[in-house]
């Protein structure tokens, strides 16, 4: 990455880890915002429709700002609620306000306040069995990036390698159960922003995710596996893991430089299209070629490198997909493509696959919309797909991760306003069809050199 996190504020230094402190913070947030929301609805009874809509938009904006501020301090499972919301499209707002609200929610995945280094240093001394000088020749005490479970620092190993060190926040693991209970308290607020979310299923999803993400040794294994699959790839980059330096609460990886997602969104259309296709190919290739589902493909987890490759980060949630499940997904996509209604017993399934199953050039307009252009029908359907898929957490575990991956990749492409024949690209992985683009040809050549089949 090319940015540095600021020095922690006094509030950020005070990471609430006690059960009572964390519960009190969430309870206060819910009570205050619920009262304000009720007051707004009461006042709206005597307002004109226009003034009522404006008041509700204003109250929603205030709710977003308060959620970001409070959840950003808490991290852990409570913050995961906000990160889920950062991928939800906020309908019904003027374009400028919608942009501002989504940018604010994006702070929960990109700009989390760091924790004081002294607390992390004590944890690392315990993990390494001694001072940092035994492991690193240089260690930058300034946070390089911060997230819900841990924060990242740059360092140099004794062998001279530039690395990033992800350190788990002290007390986060102990706060998981409290956070998960508190997440249920937050759901009334969450549903005001995303009414289609399934409350019980969301809590189940959060539990599964956070337990796996707390095990950095598991994440190191996942990352090493994905890095080996893409070593030498022409447009995909995965940082190598320093296995010997990584522990249960500390993960050491190769440092890679690159631009973050918000910078990529400001690029010209051809470069956004290329970037979007790479994101699509990475996740769909892993799923349908390698039968690996990555459950956290949000845009805070990849970087546009100076050489044009896209670097992918964060492999805390990975699940192997059975061949029968992968075949079932291919069957669904094939039925959608063929228009075989008899093979599709669920209209939900049909909506959830249409955007990538049917060939044809399509450009997403994204949550920001397009000025002076009519929104194509596909985007209206995709907005419904996003809402439908967000409520599908009651599906079996394999399917949950697959649906989550499909949904978030679709949202990312929308935020990029990326265009391509997504159906033709997907057909390479789903139906063993020839490469549809120059990137597809480059990947097929790479896989042939590696002795790996490019098609199923």
Secondary structure, DSSP 4 states (H G I P E B T S, - for coil): ----PPPPPHHHHS---SHHHHHHHHHHHHHHHHHHHHHHHHHHTTS-HHHHHHHHHHHHHHHHHHHHHHHHHH-HHHHHHHHHHTTS--TTS-HHHHHHHHHHHHHHHH-PPPPPHHHHHHHHHHHHTS-GGGTEEEE--S-SEE-SSEEEEEEEETT--EEEEEEEPTTTGGGHHHHHHHHHHHHHHHHHH-TT--HHHHHHHHHHHHHHHT-HHHHHHHHHHHHHHTTT-SSEEEPPB-GGG--SSEEEEE----B-HHHHTTS-HHHHHHHHHHHHHHHHHHHHTT-EEES---GGGEEE-TTS-EEE---SSEEEPPHHHHHHHHHHHHHHHHT-GGG---HHHHHHHHHHHS-S-EE---TT--TTSPPPHHHHHHHHHHHHHHT-TTS-HHHHHHHHHHHHHHHHHHHHT-EE-HHHHHHHHHS-PPP-SHHHHHHHHHHHHTT--S--
